[in-house]
Amino acid sequence: MRHEFRLEDNKTKERWNHNSTMIVSGESADSGGISVMSKSVGATAAMGVRLVLEGKISSRGVLSPTTPEIYTPILQNLEKAGLMMIEESERPEAHSQKARL
């Protein structure tokens, strides 16, 4: 999966490209493996549910994973599961790096 962004600095109006790439494969059906969709979507949802059940998310209601309380522990667990993005940017001060999914 690859996301390609064209970004612009609000102050300087400088523009640059930024790409996020995930390379991961599902496991074969013969081995009883799971699909990439299960790994990336199902595991993420399950991790969110676990955080709620363990009382680690204090917010209530229908939530979007846009606050650190929600996304930080999920990203940490996804990285442990081998699901992460490779970040690449044309911007001089940005460095190519692996980032949690």
N, CA, C and O atoms as a MOPAC input file, in Angstrom:
PM7 MOZYME 1SCF
protein

 N      0.85300 1    -1.15500 1     0.00000 1
 C      0.00000 1     0.00000 1     0.00000 1
 C      0.90300 1     1.22300 1     0.00000 1
 O      1.89600 1     1.28100 1     0.72500 1
 N      0.54600 1     2.18700 1    -0.81600 1
 C      1.34900 1     3.40900 1    -0.87900 1
 C      0.42700 1     4.61900 1    -0.90200 1
 O     -0.52500 1     4.68400 1    -1.68100 1
 N      0.73200 1     5.57600 1    -0.03100 1
 C      0.02100 1     6.85600 1    -0.00800 1
 C      0.99200 1     7.91200 1    -0.50800 1
 O      2.11200 1     8.02200 1    -0.00800 1
 N      0.56300 1     8.68500 1    -1.49200 1
 C      1.39600 1     9.75600 1    -2.03000 1
 C      0.72100 1    11.09200 1    -1.72100 1
 O     -0.43200 1    11.32000 1    -2.08800 1
 N      1.45800 1    11.96700 1    -1.04200 1
 C      0.93000 1    13.26500 1    -0.63500 1
 C      1.72200 1    14.38600 1    -1.29500 1
 O      2.93200 1    14.26900 1    -1.49200 1
 N      1.04600 1    15.45400 1    -1.63000 1
 C      1.67900 1    16.69900 1    -2.08000 1
 C      1.33300 1    17.70600 1    -1.00000 1
 O      0.17300 1    18.09100 1    -0.85800 1
 N      2.33300 1    18.14000 1    -0.23500 1
 C      2.11600 1    19.00300 1     0.92300 1
 C      2.57300 1    20.42600 1     0.64500 1
 O      3.39500 1    20.67400 1    -0.23700 1
 N      2.02100 1    21.35200 1     1.41600 1
 C      2.39600 1    22.76100 1     1.27900 1
 C      2.49700 1    23.39100 1     2.65800 1
 O      1.61300 1    23.22000 1     3.49700 1
 N      3.58600 1    24.12100 1     2.88400 1
 C      3.77300 1    24.86100 1     4.12500 1
 C      2.87200 1    26.09700 1     4.07700 1
 O      2.93300 1    26.86800 1     3.12000 1
 N      2.03900 1    26.29100 1     5.10200 1
 C      1.10300 1    27.42200 1     5.12200 1
 C      1.80000 1    28.77500 1     5.08200 1
 O      1.29100 1    29.71700 1     4.47600 1
 N      2.95700 1    28.87800 1     5.72100 1
 C      3.64600 1    30.16700 1     5.80100 1
 C      4.48000 1    30.45700 1     4.56000 1
 O      4.36700 1    31.53100 1     3.97000 1
 N      5.31600 1    29.50100 1     4.16300 1
 C      6.26000 1    29.75300 1     3.06400 1
 C      5.71100 1    29.37300 1     1.69900 1
 O      6.26700 1    29.76000 1     0.67100 1
 N      4.63000 1    28.62300 1     1.68800 1
 C      4.01800 1    28.10900 1     0.44900 1
 C      4.92500 1    27.11200 1    -0.28200 1
 O      4.66400 1    26.75200 1    -1.42900 1
 N      5.99300 1    26.67100 1     0.39500 1
 C      6.87400 1    25.63800 1    -0.17100 1
 C      6.06200 1    24.35600 1    -0.32300 1
 O      5.27200 1    24.01300 1     0.55600 1
 N      6.25400 1    23.64900 1    -1.43300 1
 C      5.55900 1    22.38600 1    -1.69100 1
 C      6.56500 1    21.25100 1    -1.81100 1
 O      7.68900 1    21.44500 1    -2.27400 1
 N      6.14500 1    20.06700 1    -1.38800 1
 C      7.00000 1    18.89900 1    -1.48600 1
 C      6.15100 1    17.64000 1    -1.50200 1
 O      4.97800 1    17.65900 1    -1.12900 1
 N      6.75000 1    16.56300 1    -1.93300 1
 C      6.09400 1    15.25700 1    -1.95900 1
 C      6.48400 1    14.47400 1    -0.72100 1
 O      7.60500 1    14.57700 1    -0.22300 1
 N      5.53300 1    13.68900 1    -0.23400 1
 C      5.77700 1    12.80100 1     0.90000 1
 C      5.05600 1    11.49500 1     0.60900 1
 O      3.88700 1    11.49900 1     0.22200 1
 N      5.74300 1    10.38600 1     0.79300 1
 C      5.16000 1     9.06900 1     0.53300 1
 C      5.22400 1     8.19900 1     1.77600 1
 O      6.20100 1     8.22800 1     2.52400 1
 N      4.16300 1     7.42300 1     1.98500 1
 C      4.10900 1     6.42900 1     3.05400 1
 C      3.83100 1     5.08300 1     2.39600 1
 O      2.85100 1     4.93300 1     1.66600 1
 N      4.69200 1     4.10900 1     2.65600 1
 C      4.57500 1     2.81100 1     2.00000 1
 C      4.56900 1     1.69300 1     3.03600 1
 O      5.38700 1     1.67600 1     3.95600 1
 N      3.63600 1     0.76400 1     2.87300 1
 C      3.59700 1    -0.42200 1     3.72000 1
 C      3.78800 1    -1.63800 1     2.82100 1
 O      3.08600 1    -1.80900 1     1.82400 1
 N      4.73300 1    -2.46400 1     3.18600 1
 C      4.96800 1    -3.70400 1     2.44000 1
 C      4.76700 1    -4.84600 1     3.42200 1
 O      5.55600 1    -5.03800 1     4.34700 1
 N      3.70100 1    -5.59600 1     3.20700 1
 C      3.39000 1    -6.72700 1     4.07500 1
 C      2.58100 1    -7.73000 1     3.26400 1
 O      1.85400 1    -7.35200 1     2.34600 1
 N      2.70600 1    -8.97800 1     3.59600 1
 C      1.98100 1   -10.03000 1     2.88700 1
 C      1.11400 1   -10.82100 1     3.86200 1
 O      1.41600 1   -10.92900 1     5.05100 1
 N      0.04100 1   -11.36200 1     3.32900 1
 C     -0.78300 1   -12.27500 1     4.11500 1
 C     -0.10200 1   -13.63300 1     4.16300 1
 O      0.92200 1   -13.85300 1     3.51600 1
 N     -0.67100 1   -14.51900 1     4.92100 1
 C     -0.12900 1   -15.86200 1     5.03000 1
 C     -0.97900 1   -16.80100 1     4.17700 1
 O     -2.16300 1   -16.54300 1     3.96200 1
 N     -0.39400 1   -17.86300 1     3.70200 1
 C     -1.11700 1   -18.77300 1     2.80800 1
 C     -2.27400 1   -19.45600 1     3.53100 1
 O     -2.21300 1   -19.72300 1     4.73200 1
 N     -3.32600 1   -19.72900 1     2.76600 1
 C     -4.49300 1   -20.41900 1     3.32000 1
 C     -4.11300 1   -21.81000 1     3.81200 1
 O     -4.66700 1   -22.29800 1     4.79700 1
 N     -3.15600 1   -22.45300 1     3.11700 1
 C     -2.72700 1   -23.79300 1     3.51100 1
 C     -2.13200 1   -23.81700 1     4.91700 1
 O     -2.23300 1   -24.81700 1     5.62700 1
 N     -1.51100 1   -22.70300 1     5.31100 1
 C     -0.90300 1   -22.65800 1     6.64100 1
 C     -1.88300 1   -22.16500 1     7.69300 1
 O     -1.53400 1   -22.01900 1     8.86400 1
 N     -3.14300 1   -21.90400 1     7.25200 1
 C     -4.13700 1   -21.39600 1     8.20000 1
 C     -3.93400 1   -19.93200 1     8.49700 1
 O     -4.44300 1   -19.40400 1     9.48600 1
 N     -3.17100 1   -19.27400 1     7.61700 1
 C     -2.81800 1   -17.87800 1     7.82500 1
 C     -3.97300 1   -16.91300 1     7.65000 1
 O     -5.08200 1   -17.29600 1     7.27600 1
 N     -3.68700 1   -15.65600 1     7.92900 1
 C     -4.69600 1   -14.61300 1     7.81300 1
 C     -4.31300 1   -13.64000 1     6.70600 1
 O     -3.14700 1   -13.54700 1     6.32100 1
 N     -5.29400 1   -12.92500 1     6.20500 1
 C     -5.06400 1   -11.98100 1     5.11400 1
 C     -4.42400 1   -10.69600 1     5.62600 1
 O     -4.42000 1   -10.42600 1     6.82700 1
 N     -3.89000 1    -9.91500 1     4.70900 1
 C     -3.33400 1    -8.61100 1     5.06500 1
 C     -4.43900 1    -7.72100 1     5.63200 1
 O     -4.19300 1    -6.94500 1     6.55600 1
 N     -5.64800 1    -7.82300 1     5.09200 1
 C     -6.77800 1    -7.03500 1     5.60100 1
 C     -7.02400 1    -7.36400 1     7.07200 1
 O     -7.24300 1    -6.46400 1     7.88300 1
 N     -6.98800 1    -8.63800 1     7.41100 1
 C     -7.17100 1    -9.02900 1     8.81300 1
 C     -6.05900 1    -8.47600 1     9.67900 1
 O     -6.29700 1    -8.00500 1    10.79200 1
 N     -4.84300 1    -8.53700 1     9.16000 1
 C     -3.70700 1    -8.03400 1     9.92800 1
 C     -3.81400 1    -6.53400 1    10.17400 1
 O     -3.61200 1    -6.07000 1    11.29700 1
 N     -4.12900 1    -5.78400 1     9.13800 1
 C     -4.07800 1    -4.32500 1     9.26200 1
 C     -5.35800 1    -3.72000 1     9.83300 1
 O     -5.28400 1    -2.79100 1    10.63800 1
 N     -6.50900 1    -4.21300 1     9.44500 1
 C     -7.77200 1    -3.63600 1     9.90300 1
 C     -8.30400 1    -4.37100 1    11.12400 1
 O     -8.62600 1    -3.74800 1    12.13500 1
 N     -8.39400 1    -5.66500 1    11.03600 1
 C     -8.94300 1    -6.44800 1    12.14100 1
 C     -8.12300 1    -6.32400 1    13.40700 1
 O     -8.67000 1    -6.15300 1    14.49600 1
 N     -6.80700 1    -6.41200 1    13.26500 1
 C     -5.94100 1    -6.31400 1    14.44400 1
 C     -6.04000 1    -4.93200 1    15.07600 1
 O     -6.04000 1    -4.80500 1    16.30000 1
 N     -6.12300 1    -3.90400 1    14.24900 1
 C     -6.22900 1    -2.53600 1    14.75900 1
 C     -7.51700 1    -2.35000 1    15.55900 1
 O     -7.50300 1    -1.77500 1    16.64700 1
 N     -8.62500 1    -2.84000 1    15.01300 1
 C     -9.90500 1    -2.73600 1    15.72200 1
 C     -9.86100 1    -3.51400 1    17.03400 1
 O    -10.34300 1    -3.03400 1    18.06100 1
 N     -9.29000 1    -4.70100 1    17.00100 1
 C     -9.19500 1    -5.52100 1    18.21200 1
 C     -8.33900 1    -4.83200 1    19.27400 1
 O     -8.65400 1    -4.89100 1    20.46200 1
 N     -7.27100 1    -4.18900 1    18.85100 1
 C     -6.41200 1    -3.47200 1    19.80000 1
 C     -7.17700 1    -2.32000 1    20.44700 1
 O     -7.03100 1    -2.07200 1    21.64400 1
 N     -7.98700 1    -1.62100 1    19.66300 1
 C     -8.80800 1    -0.53500 1    20.21100 1
 C     -9.80800 1    -1.04800 1    21.22900 1
 O     -9.98500 1    -0.44500 1    22.28800 1
 N    -10.46100 1    -2.15200 1    20.91700 1
 C    -11.42500 1    -2.76000 1    21.83600 1
 C    -10.73100 1    -3.16300 1    23.13400 1
 O    -11.24600 1    -2.92600 1    24.22700 1
 N     -9.56900 1    -3.76900 1    22.99900 1
 C     -8.83900 1    -4.18900 1    24.21000 1
 C     -8.51800 1    -2.98000 1    25.09600 1
 O     -8.65400 1    -3.05400 1    26.31700 1
 N     -8.09500 1    -1.87900 1    24.49000 1
 C     -7.77100 1    -0.67500 1    25.27100 1
 C     -8.99700 1    -0.15500 1    26.02700 1
 O     -8.88800 1     0.27600 1    27.17500 1
 N    -10.16600 1    -0.19900 1    25.37200 1
 C    -11.40200 1     0.23100 1    26.03200 1
 C    -11.71600 1    -0.70700 1    27.19400 1
 O    -12.00100 1    -0.25000 1    28.30100 1
 N    -11.66600 1    -2.01200 1    26.94700 1
 C    -11.99500 1    -2.99000 1    27.98900 1
 C    -11.03500 1    -2.92600 1    29.16800 1
 O    -11.43400 1    -3.18200 1    30.30400 1
 N     -9.78100 1    -2.59000 1    28.91400 1
 C     -8.79000 1    -2.48700 1    29.98500 1
 C     -8.82600 1    -1.12900 1    30.67800 1
 O     -8.05200 1    -0.88700 1    31.60400 1
 N     -9.72400 1    -0.23500 1    30.23500 1
 C     -9.84000 1     1.08700 1    30.85500 1
 C     -8.72200 1     2.04200 1    30.49700 1
 O     -8.51200 1     3.03200 1    31.19700 1
 N     -7.99600 1     1.76700 1    29.41700 1
 C     -6.86400 1     2.60900 1    29.03200 1
 C     -7.27100 1     3.76900 1    28.12100 1
 O     -6.45800 1     4.64700 1    27.83500 1
 N     -8.52600 1     3.77400 1    27.66800 1
 C     -9.06600 1     4.89900 1    26.90400 1
 C    -10.18100 1     5.49600 1    27.74700 1
 O    -11.19200 1     4.84300 1    28.00500 1
 N     -9.99300 1     6.75000 1    28.17900 1
 C    -10.97200 1     7.37600 1    29.07500 1
 C    -12.13200 1     8.01700 1    28.31800 1
 O    -13.20300 1     8.21400 1    28.89200 1
 N    -11.93800 1     8.34600 1    27.04300 1
 C    -13.00300 1     8.96100 1    26.24700 1
 C    -14.12300 1     7.95500 1    26.01900 1
 O    -13.89700 1     6.74600 1    26.04700 1
 N    -15.32200 1     8.45600 1    25.79600 1
 C    -16.47700 1     7.59700 1    25.57500 1
 C    -17.19500 1     8.00300 1    24.29800 1
 O    -17.04300 1     9.12500 1    23.81400 1
 N    -17.98400 1     7.06800 1    23.75300 1
 C    -18.76400 1     7.33900 1    22.55200 1
 C    -18.07000 1     6.78600 1    21.31600 1
 O    -17.13400 1     5.99300 1    21.41400 1
 N    -18.53900 1     7.21100 1    20.16400 1
 C    -17.92000 1     6.80700 1    18.90300 1
 C    -16.69000 1     7.68500 1    18.71100 1
 O    -16.80200 1     8.90900 1    18.63100 1
 N    -15.51700 1     7.06200 1    18.63900 1
 C    -14.25700 1     7.80800 1    18.62900 1
 C    -13.48200 1     7.59100 1    17.33500 1
 O    -13.51400 1     6.51100 1    16.74500 1
 N    -12.80600 1     8.60800 1    16.92200 1
 C    -11.88100 1     8.51300 1    15.80200 1
 C    -10.48000 1     8.39800 1    16.39400 1
 O    -10.18900 1     9.06400 1    17.38700 1
 N     -9.61400 1     7.58600 1    15.82800 1
 C     -8.28300 1     7.39200 1    16.42600 1
 C     -7.32200 1     8.54300 1    16.11000 1
 O     -6.25000 1     8.33200 1    15.54400 1
 N     -7.72300 1     9.75400 1    16.48200 1
 C     -6.91200 1    10.93700 1    16.17100 1
 C     -6.29000 1    11.57800 1    17.40500 1
 O     -5.69200 1    12.65000 1    17.31000 1
 N     -6.42400 1    10.94000 1    18.55100 1
 C     -5.79100 1    11.46500 1    19.75900 1
 C     -4.70900 1    10.48200 1    20.21000 1
 O     -4.84500 1     9.27200 1    20.02600 1
 N     -3.64200 1    11.00500 1    20.79700 1
 C     -2.54200 1    10.13400 1    21.24000 1
 C     -2.99400 1     9.03200 1    22.19900 1
 O     -2.42700 1     7.93900 1    22.19500 1
 N     -3.99200 1     9.30500 1    23.00700 1
 C     -4.50700 1     8.29700 1    23.95200 1
 C     -4.93500 1     7.02800 1    23.20800 1
 O     -4.80900 1     5.92000 1    23.72800 1
 N     -5.43600 1     7.20800 1    21.99700 1
 C     -5.91300 1     6.07400 1    21.21600 1
 C     -4.83500 1     5.54500 1    20.28200 1
 O     -4.55100 1     4.34700 1    20.27700 1
 N     -4.22400 1     6.43800 1    19.48300 1
 C     -3.33700 1     5.92100 1    18.43600 1
 C     -1.95600 1     5.50700 1    18.91400 1
 O     -1.35400 1     4.62400 1    18.30300 1
 N     -1.43000 1     6.09600 1    19.96700 1
 C     -0.06900 1     5.74400 1    20.39700 1
 C      0.05300 1     4.26900 1    20.79400 1
 O      0.92900 1     3.58200 1    20.26700 1
 N     -0.78000 1     3.75700 1    21.69300 1
 C     -0.62900 1     2.33400 1    22.05200 1
 C     -0.94800 1     1.39800 1    20.88300 1
 O     -0.34700 1     0.33100 1    20.75900 1
 N     -1.89000 1     1.79500 1    20.02900 1
 C     -2.21400 1     0.94100 1    18.88500 1
 C     -1.03600 1     0.89100 1    17.92600 1
 O     -0.68100 1    -0.18500 1    17.44600 1
 N     -0.42500 1     2.03200 1    17.63700 1
 C      0.73900 1     2.04300 1    16.73800 1
 C      1.89000 1     1.23000 1    17.31100 1
 O      2.59200 1     0.53800 1    16.57300 1
 N      2.08600 1     1.31000 1    18.61500 1
 C      3.14900 1     0.52600 1    19.25100 1
 C      2.89500 1    -0.97300 1    19.07900 1
 O      3.81900 1    -1.73300 1    18.79000 1
 N      1.66300 1    -1.38800 1    19.25500 1
 C      1.32300 1    -2.80700 1    19.10600 1
 C      1.39600 1    -3.25500 1    17.65200 1
 O      1.80400 1    -4.38300 1    17.37500 1
 N      1.00600 1    -2.38700 1    16.72000 1
 C      1.10600 1    -2.73800 1    15.29900 1
 C      2.56500 1    -2.93900 1    14.90200 1
 O      2.88600 1    -3.85000 1    14.13900 1
 N      3.44100 1    -2.09100 1    15.41800 1
 C      4.86100 1    -2.23400 1    15.10600 1
 C      5.39000 1    -3.57000 1    15.63200 1
 O      6.16900 1    -4.23800 1    14.95300 1
 N      4.97600 1    -3.95600 1    16.82400 1
 C      5.38100 1    -5.25500 1    17.38100 1
 C      4.90400 1    -6.39900 1    16.49200 1
 O      5.55000 1    -7.44400 1    16.40300 1
 N      3.75800 1    -6.18500 1    15.83200 1
 C      3.19900 1    -7.20300 1    14.93900 1
 C      3.80300 1    -7.13100 1    13.53900 1
 O      3.41700 1    -7.89700 1    12.65600 1
 N      4.75300 1    -6.20900 1    13.33300 1
 C      5.42100 1    -6.09000 1    12.03500 1
 C      4.67900 1    -5.24800 1    11.01700 1
 O      4.98600 1    -5.31300 1     9.82700 1
 N      3.71300 1    -4.46000 1    11.45200 1
 C      2.96000 1    -3.59400 1    10.55000 1
 C      3.39300 1    -2.15000 1    10.75900 1
 O      3.06600 1    -1.53100 1    11.77100 1
 N      4.13300 1    -1.62200 1     9.78500 1
 C      4.60900 1    -0.23900 1     9.88400 1
 C      4.73200 1     0.36100 1     8.49900 1
 O      4.74300 1    -0.35500 1     7.49700 1
 N      4.82500 1     1.66300 1     8.45000 1
 C      4.97100 1     2.39100 1     7.19800 1
 C      6.41900 1     2.85700 1     7.05800 1
 O      7.09400 1     3.13800 1     8.04800 1
 N      6.87700 1     2.93100 1     5.82100 1
 C      8.16800 1     3.54600 1     5.52000 1
 C      7.85300 1     4.93800 1     4.99200 1
 O      7.17400 1     5.08600 1     3.97600 1
 N      8.34700 1     5.95300 1     5.68200 1
 C      8.06200 1     7.34600 1     5.34900 1
 C      9.22500 1     7.93200 1     4.55500 1
 O     10.38200 1     7.79800 1     4.95200 1
 N      8.91400 1     8.58500 1     3.42600 1
 C      9.92800 1     9.22500 1     2.59300 1
 C      9.43500 1    10.62000 1     2.23200 1
 O      8.28400 1    10.79100 1     1.83000 1
 N     10.30900 1    11.62200 1     2.37500 1
 C      9.91600 1    12.99400 1     2.10300 1
 C     10.99200 1    13.70900 1     1.30300 1
 O     12.18500 1    13.47200 1     1.49300 1
 N     10.55500 1    14.59100 1     0.40100 1
 C     11.49600 1    15.42400 1    -0.35400 1
 C     11.94700 1    16.63500 1     0.45400 1
 O     12.92500 1    17.28900 1     0.09100 1
 N     11.26000 1    16.93600 1     1.52600 1
 C     11.58300 1    18.12700 1     2.31000 1
 C     12.94300 1    17.94400 1     2.95800 1
 O     13.19700 1    16.90300 1     3.56400 1
 N     13.82100 1    18.92800 1     2.84700 1
 C     15.21000 1    18.77300 1     3.33500 1
 C     15.32500 1    18.35100 1     4.79800 1
 O     16.17100 1    17.51900 1     5.12700 1
 N     14.49800 1    18.90100 1     5.67900 1
 C     14.64400 1    18.57000 1     7.09900 1
 C     13.96900 1    17.26100 1     7.48600 1
 O     14.12200 1    16.79400 1     8.61500 1
 N     13.23200 1    16.67400 1     6.57000 1
 C     12.58500 1    15.37800 1     6.84100 1
 C     13.53300 1    14.26200 1     6.42000 1
 O     14.23600 1    14.37700 1     5.41600 1
 N     13.54500 1    13.21700 1     7.17100 1
 C     14.40900 1    12.07800 1     6.87000 1
 C     13.55900 1    10.86300 1     6.57400 1
 O     12.51300 1    10.66300 1     7.19100 1
 N     14.00500 1    10.04800 1     5.62800 1
 C     13.31600 1     8.78900 1     5.36900 1
 C     13.43900 1     7.92500 1     6.61400 1
 O     14.51200 1     7.82400 1     7.21000 1
 N     12.35500 1     7.31800 1     6.99400 1
 C     12.38200 1     6.50700 1     8.19500 1
 C     11.24600 1     5.50100 1     8.19500 1
 O     10.28500 1     5.62400 1     7.43400 1
 N     11.36800 1     4.51900 1     9.04700 1
 C     10.25900 1     3.60300 1     9.27700 1
 C      9.37200 1     4.23900 1    10.32100 1
 O      9.86000 1     4.75600 1    11.32600 1
 N      8.10400 1     4.20500 1    10.09600 1
 C      7.16100 1     4.75600 1    11.06800 1
 C      6.10500 1     3.71100 1    11.34600 1
 O      5.76900 1     2.89500 1    10.48800 1
 N      5.58700 1     3.75100 1    12.55700 1
 C      4.52200 1     2.82600 1    12.89300 1
 C      3.31800 1     3.10200 1    12.01700 1
 O      3.04800 1     4.24000 1    11.63200 1
 N      2.61100 1     2.04600 1    11.71600 1
 C      1.40900 1     2.15800 1    10.88200 1
 C      0.33400 1     2.92100 1    11.58200 1
 O     -0.74800 1     3.11200 1    11.02800 1

